[in-house]
């Protein structure tokens, strides 16, 4: 090989290495971007999971409270219906006693 051929070959190799180095730099920059994006997405995911858990707990509490409220309302309704029945009986007895002829007055 002549000196000119060696220099041309070295120049070609340097050009190849230059292109490879440029590609590696671009890939390295892209990896850094992707790493930053990945970290941001992980943080957003963690925040979203925390918010989801909070909302899930609030929903469970609301369901529990609604169940208790419905139960309490059912109990109150049952008591009111029982009281209403008792009042109806008392009113019927009162009306019946008012409708009965008065006993003769004893002298």
C-alpha positions as CSV (number, residue, x, y, z in Angstrom):
1,X,0.0,0.0,0.0
2,X,1.2,3.4,-0.8
3,X,1.1,6.4,1.4
4,X,-1.7,7.9,-0.6
5,X,-3.8,4.8,-0.3
6,X,-3.1,4.7,3.5
7,X,-4.1,8.4,3.9
8,X,-7.2,7.9,1.8
9,X,-8.1,4.8,3.9
10,X,-7.5,6.7,7.1
11,X,-9.6,9.6,5.9
12,X,-12.4,7.2,5.0
13,X,-12.2,5.6,8.4
14,X,-12.2,9.0,10.1
15,X,-15.3,9.9,8.2
16,X,-16.9,6.7,9.2
17,X,-15.9,7.3,12.9
18,X,-17.2,10.9,12.6
19,X,-20.6,9.7,11.4
20,X,-20.7,7.0,14.1
21,X,-19.8,9.5,16.7
22,X,-22.5,11.9,15.5
23,X,-25.1,9.1,15.6
24,X,-24.0,8.1,19.1
25,X,-24.3,11.6,20.4
26,X,-27.8,11.9,18.9
27,X,-28.7,8.6,20.5
28,X,-27.2,9.6,23.8
29,X,-29.2,12.9,23.8
30,X,-32.4,10.9,22.9
31,X,-31.8,8.5,25.7
32,X,-31.4,11.4,28.2
33,X,-34.7,12.9,26.9
34,X,-36.5,9.6,27.2
35,X,-35.0,9.1,30.7
36,X,-36.4,12.5,31.8
37,X,-39.7,11.7,30.2
38,X,-39.9,8.4,31.9
39,X,-39.2,9.9,35.3
40,X,-41.9,12.5,34.7
41,X,-44.4,9.8,33.7
42,X,-43.5,7.7,36.7
43,X,-44.1,10.7,39.0
44,X,-47.4,11.5,37.3
45,X,-48.4,7.8,37.6
46,X,-47.6,7.8,41.4
47,X,-49.6,11.0,41.9
48,X,-52.5,9.5,39.9
49,X,-52.4,6.3,41.9
50,X,-52.4,8.3,45.1
51,X,-55.4,10.3,44.0
52,X,-57.1,7.1,42.9
53,X,-56.6,5.6,46.3
54,X,-57.9,8.7,48.0
55,X,-61.0,8.8,45.8
56,X,-61.5,5.0,46.3
57,X,-61.4,5.5,50.1
58,X,-63.8,8.4,49.9
59,X,-66.2,6.3,47.8
60,X,-66.0,3.5,50.3
61,X,-66.8,5.8,53.1
62,X,-69.6,7.4,51.2
63,X,-71.1,3.9,50.4
64,X,-70.8,3.0,54.1
65,X,-72.4,6.2,55.2
66,X,-75.2,5.8,52.7
67,X,-75.7,2.2,53.9
68,X,-75.9,3.4,57.5
69,X,-78.2,6.3,56.5
70,X,-80.5,3.9,54.6
71,X,-80.5,1.6,57.6
72,X,-81.2,4.4,60.0
73,X,-84.0,5.7,57.8
74,X,-85.5,2.3,57.6
75,X,-85.5,2.0,61.3
76,X,-87.1,5.4,61.8
77,X,-89.7,4.6,59.2
78,X,-90.6,1.3,61.0
79,X,-90.8,3.2,64.3
80,X,-93.1,5.9,62.7
81,X,-95.3,3.2,61.2
82,X,-95.5,1.4,64.6
83,X,-96.4,4.7,66.3
84,X,-98.9,5.5,63.6
85,X,-100.5,2.1,64.2
86,X,-100.7,2.7,67.9
87,X,-102.2,6.2,67.4
88,X,-104.8,4.8,64.9
89,X,-105.8,2.2,67.5
90,X,-106.2,4.9,70.2
91,X,-108.2,7.1,67.9
92,X,-110.5,4.2,66.9
93,X,-111.0,3.4,70.6
94,X,-111.7,7.1,71.4
95,X,-114.2,7.4,68.5
96,X,-115.8,4.1,69.5
97,X,-116.2,5.3,73.1
98,X,-117.7,8.6,71.9
99,X,-120.1,6.7,69.6
100,X,-121.4,4.4,72.4
101,X,-124.5,5.6,74.1
102,X,-123.7,7.1,77.5
103,X,-124.7,4.9,80.3
104,X,-127.7,6.0,82.3
105,X,-126.9,8.3,85.1
106,X,-127.4,6.6,88.4
107,X,-129.4,8.5,91.0
